[in-house]
Amino acid sequence: MKIKTIFWVVVICLAFLLTGMGAGFHIREQGAKAMGMANAFVAQADDPSAVFYNPAGIAFQDGTAVSLGITVINVLETEFTGSTELGDRAAGLGVEQNVDTRARDDIFFPHNFYITSSKADSPWAYRVGMQYEMTEALDLRLGYARDNNPIPDDTVGPELPDADWNNYTFGYKAERAVFDFAYMWVDFDDRDVNNDIQAGTYKSDAYLFAANLTYFF
């Protein structure tokens, strides 16, 4: 059943393929509100267009929102006066010549469609970090993160015994050949569970190590 579903999804996608041309437009105008602010919308991003401008803004939106819009791009007649070597040599072009040419005006209608959904009781995550320059060649780093687990007690099980957790991190950098090292201790809160699968307490910890070597020429 799963393979059949994937097959039909692929067939439908192939049926609606569009031609892609080089040197196309990068359409940054993905919402009238953002365009009215010259697209300086990353910090605000408080409507469904946050999917494009700044996905982090979705976390501050309540409920479900649907946004459908269109942007009208009217490219007026373009005129070029000067010299060029562009053209077909067989037609006598391809050599420098003076031209006075115009391109017809055109109009485009790119659309946008976004849906966002956020639950009022969605869990939060918090991060804080710092870096201190001990010497010219040595930096120290410290950090803390708190992740509140989204899995409800009635569905947690041994296949994913997750819980709220704290991250304690430490790192340092030494140059000129920069060596970065980091250590993280993930301290899971003890979690008492009593559901249809099991009853008991989960306890867990995790340790992470990371290292990078970078040389600046």
C-alpha positions in Angstrom: 0.0 0.0 0.0 2.8 2.4 0.9 4.7 1.7 -2.4 1.5 2.3 -4.4 0.9 5.6 -2.6 4.5 6.7 -3.4 4.1 5.7 -7.0 1.0 7.9 -7.5 2.5 10.8 -5.7 5.5 10.7 -8.1 3.2 10.3 -11.1 1.1 13.4 -10.1 4.3 15.5 -9.5 5.7 14.5 -12.9 2.3 15.5 -14.5 2.6 19.0 -13.3 6.3 19.7 -14.1 7.0 23.2 -15.3 9.9 24.5 -17.5 12.7 26.2 -15.6 14.6 28.9 -17.4 18.1 30.3 -16.5 18.4 33.9 -15.4 15.0 33.9 -13.9 13.7 36.2 -11.2 14.3 35.7 -7.5 10.9 36.7 -6.2 11.4 38.1 -2.7 7.9 39.5 -2.5 6.1 36.7 -0.8 3.4 38.8 0.9 1.8 42.2 0.7 2.6 43.0 4.3 6.3 42.3 3.9 6.5 44.1 0.6 4.9 47.2 2.2 7.9 47.1 4.6 10.5 46.8 1.8 10.8 43.1 2.8 12.5 44.2 6.1 10.3 41.5 7.7 12.6 38.9 9.2 12.4 40.2 12.8 8.6 40.6 12.7 7.5 37.6 10.6 4.1 37.4 12.3 1.9 35.9 9.5 2.2 32.7 7.4 4.8 34.2 5.1 7.2 33.6 8.0 7.7 30.2 6.3 9.7 32.2 3.7 11.1 35.2 5.7 11.9 33.6 9.1 10.4 30.2 10.1 11.2 31.0 13.8 8.3 33.4 13.7 5.9 30.6 13.4 6.5 29.8 17.1 4.9 33.1 18.1 1.7 32.5 16.1 -1.4 30.9 17.7 -3.7 28.6 15.9 -3.9 27.8 12.2 -3.5 30.5 9.5 -3.8 30.3 5.7 -2.4 33.0 3.4 -3.0 33.2 -0.4 -1.7 36.1 -2.4 -0.4 37.3 -5.7 2.2 39.8 -6.8 1.9 41.7 -10.1 5.2 42.5 -11.7 5.0 44.9 -14.6 8.3 45.3 -16.4 8.0 48.4 -18.5 9.6 48.9 -21.9 13.4 48.5 -21.6 15.6 50.6 -23.8 19.3 50.3 -24.6 21.4 52.8 -26.4 25.1 52.3 -26.8 27.6 49.8 -28.4 27.6 46.0 -28.1 29.3 43.0 -29.6 26.4 40.7 -28.8 24.6 39.0 -31.7 24.9 36.5 -34.6 28.1 36.9 -36.6 26.5 35.2 -39.6 24.0 38.1 -39.7 26.7 40.6 -39.6 26.6 41.0 -35.8 29.2 39.8 -33.2 31.3 42.9 -33.9 31.1 46.1 -32.0 28.3 48.3 -33.3 26.1 51.1 -32.1 22.6 50.2 -31.3 19.4 51.8 -30.2 16.9 49.1 -29.3 13.9 48.5 -27.2 12.3 45.4 -25.6 8.6 45.1 -25.2 7.0 45.5 -21.8 5.8 42.4 -19.9 3.8 41.4 -16.9 4.1 38.5 -14.5 1.7 37.2 -11.8 3.8 35.1 -9.3 1.5 33.7 -6.5 2.2 32.6 -3.0 0.4 30.2 -0.7 1.4 29.5 2.9 -0.2 27.5 5.8 1.0 27.6 9.4 -0.3 25.9 12.5 0.8 26.3 16.1 -0.6 24.7 19.2 -1.1 26.9 22.3 0.6 24.4 24.5 3.6 23.7 22.3 6.8 23.2 24.3 9.5 25.9 24.4 13.3 25.6 24.0 15.8 28.0 25.5 19.4 28.7 24.5 22.1 30.9 26.0 25.8 31.0 25.2 28.9 33.1 25.7 32.5 33.4 24.5 35.3 35.0 26.4 38.7 35.8 25.0 41.3 34.6 27.6 44.3 35.6 25.5 44.9 36.5 21.8 45.2 32.8 21.0 42.6 31.3 23.3 38.9 31.7 23.6 36.6 29.9 26.1 33.0 29.1 25.5 30.1 28.2 27.8 26.5 27.5 27.0 23.2 26.2 28.5 20.1 24.9 26.7 16.7 23.7 28.0 14.4 21.6 25.9 10.9 20.8 27.0 9.7 17.5 25.6 6.6 17.5 23.4 5.7 13.8 23.9 2.7 13.3 26.2 2.9 10.8 29.0 0.2 8.5 27.5 2.3 7.8 24.4 5.9 7.8 25.6 7.4 4.3 25.4 10.7 2.4 25.5 11.3 3.0 21.8 11.6 6.8 22.5 12.1 7.3 26.3 12.4 11.1 26.0 12.0 13.7 28.7 12.7 17.4 29.4 16.4 17.9 29.2 19.2 20.3 30.0 22.3 20.8 27.9 25.6 22.0 29.5 28.3 22.9 27.0 31.9 23.9 27.1 34.4 24.7 24.3 37.6 26.5 23.4 39.5 27.7 20.4 43.3 28.0 20.0 44.8 29.7 16.9 46.6 30.2 14.4 45.7 26.7 13.2 42.4 26.9 15.0 41.4 23.9 17.0 37.8 24.0 18.2 36.7 21.5 20.8 33.3 21.2 22.5 31.7 19.0 25.1 28.0 18.7 25.9 26.3 17.0 28.8 22.6 16.3 28.1 21.0 15.9 31.5 17.5 14.4 31.1 14.9 15.0 33.8 13.7 11.9 35.5 10.3 11.0 34.0 7.6 9.1 35.7 5.3 7.2 33.2 2.1 5.3 33.8 0.2 4.5 30.6 -1.2 1.5 28.7 2.4 0.4 27.8 4.3 0.6 31.0 4.6 2.2 34.5 7.9 3.3 35.9 10.6 6.0 35.8 13.0 6.8 33.0 16.4 8.1 33.8 19.0 9.0 31.2 22.1 11.1 30.3 24.1 11.7 27.2 27.6 13.0 26.4 28.6 14.7 23.2 32.1 15.6 22.0 33.0 17.6 18.9 36.3 18.8 17.4 37.3 20.8 14.3 40.6 21.8 12.9 40.7 24.9 10.7 43.8 26.6 9.3 43.7 30.2 8.0 46.1 31.0 5.2 
